[in-house]
Amino acid sequence: MQRTSVRTLAAAAFLAAAVVVACGDQDPGGEPAPDAGTPVVVELVDQAQLDAVLAAQKGRAALLNFWAMW
């Protein structure tokens, strides 16, 4: 039983090391992120089919529920 635990621990350590090595110092590519000073405008449609702008909720709590079906 102890031999199985050692093998499991060794396999987990090997996988963890492989993930760290594979994820290290790689250029993610793609487009650069927008400037931090650039505000992002988020426009939504609420349940009553009315337009809502997230900026209007500034200073208030807002719950965004992203639901996807595919």
Buried (B, 14 or more C-beta within 10 A) or exposed (E): EEEEEEEEEEEEEEEEEEEEEEEEEEEEEEEEEEEEEEEEEEEEEEEEEEEBEEEEEEEEEEEEEEEEEE
